[in-house]
Amino acid sequence: MKQDIGDLALFGGGKLFPDPLHVTRPTVGSKDIFLDHVNAAWDRLWFTNDGPLVRELESQLERELQVDHCVLTSNGTSAMSLVIQALGLKGEVILPSFTFVSTAHALQMIGIKPVFADIDATTWSLDVDHCRALITPETSAIIATHLFGDTADIEALEALCRSENIPLLFDSAHAFGCTHHGKPVGGFGVAEIFSFHATKTFHTFEGGAATTNDEQLAARLRKMRNFGFSDFDHIDTIGTNAKLSEIHAAMGLTNLAVFDDTLIANAQSHDHYAKILATFTGLTLRTPPEHVASNHHYVVAEVDHDTFGLSRDNLLQILHAENILARRYFYPGTHRCAPYAESNADAHLPVTENLADRIIQFPGGASIPQEDITKIGWLLAFLAANANEITARMNRLA
Ligand SMILES: Cc1ncc(COP(=O)(O)O)c(C=O)c1O
């Protein structure tokens, strides 16, 4: 542990963690269960193309998410691309800038203009009034994000989309296992998409899904993920290869079997941070409102430079030097990322821009040892106590 600010790795001291500590480490269930599934696939010599493990995982997810149809895909981005194309979206689609860049790319790559709306300063969900102001005759949908284990302003967005007669979709990559007024995320809007990337709280190594209660949409998505084939000789529609393999589904079945434990472990990590951050001022942990049961997978805090004493970016620099690879998700906001910056040079998204400058994500989730959180907490308290001296020394180094 550090006795003096000279012991900080940034100033030449030893690193607090010998190996990089990422914001999430994959959660894993039982290796034996995983290998049993893999052995069964091996014996069947059936590795992909809508195999029994994929079908089993789809059924289990439909039950878990209380939704009629779950269509597994190779990743979350392909699920979003398929839904966008299956619904025949065109023209313009409204989405938050404060989200992962994949949705904007999925739209832009097929010539649909992503129109970036701001988020609400309290909920961090798409600002419904701003969405309303951005609607034009070209608007074909709104795609909201359930962010950081919280849910979007679902009812207000539904009302807006109903009155405009446009579909509402959700990027639910951060919200697997969350509920909104007791109903699981997965059955809202016309469709929701999930990412099952290894960094997510439920994962299939790589993978994703679209969930919907619309039978026709689900049938179209199933064909589109397999080149448009409806049977051996019939190709009814344009499609691509967005299938999930049996090995990926095996990982999903393994992780789903322990998902209740994962949620408990996520909550323990989150609570541990909450207790630590309450011992000093300046880092406010994001906690969802009461109507949301969070998956607690994301440990996100707002840095108040004035009360914490260090800027968000100085804090990040210090943590990275200690091998704590905290992130400033989502920075700088999609509308400021290179492919979108020029066409959005006049965009005014004050809440997004302000939040992108203040937010930090700490290592969390089910797989981080509690002792590591204790060490991070100790370091954060040390930084808070010595912030002025540290800032002065960083300024001299700059
Ligand atoms: C909010 C959000 N949406 C979409 C995606 C894309 O998912 P995938 O990486 O599975 O394509 C991610 C992935 O990190 C994400 O965080």
The ligand as a Gaussian input file, in Angstrom:
#p B3LYP/6-31G(d) Opt

LIG

0 1
 C      -24.510000      -0.895000     -25.300000
 C      -23.941000      -1.881000     -26.307000
 N      -24.611000      -2.097000     -27.449000
 C      -24.161000      -2.964000     -28.372000
 C      -22.980000      -3.654000     -28.216000
 C      -22.480000      -4.529000     -29.324000
 O      -22.502000      -5.878000     -28.981000
 P      -21.501000      -6.930000     -29.645000
 O      -20.131000      -6.602000     -29.182000
 O      -21.979000      -8.251000     -29.136000
 O      -21.654000      -6.804000     -31.117000
 C      -22.251000      -3.461000     -27.042000
 C      -20.999000      -4.232000     -26.877000
 O      -20.113000      -4.033000     -26.233000
 C      -22.734000      -2.555000     -26.058000
 O      -22.067000      -2.324000     -24.929000

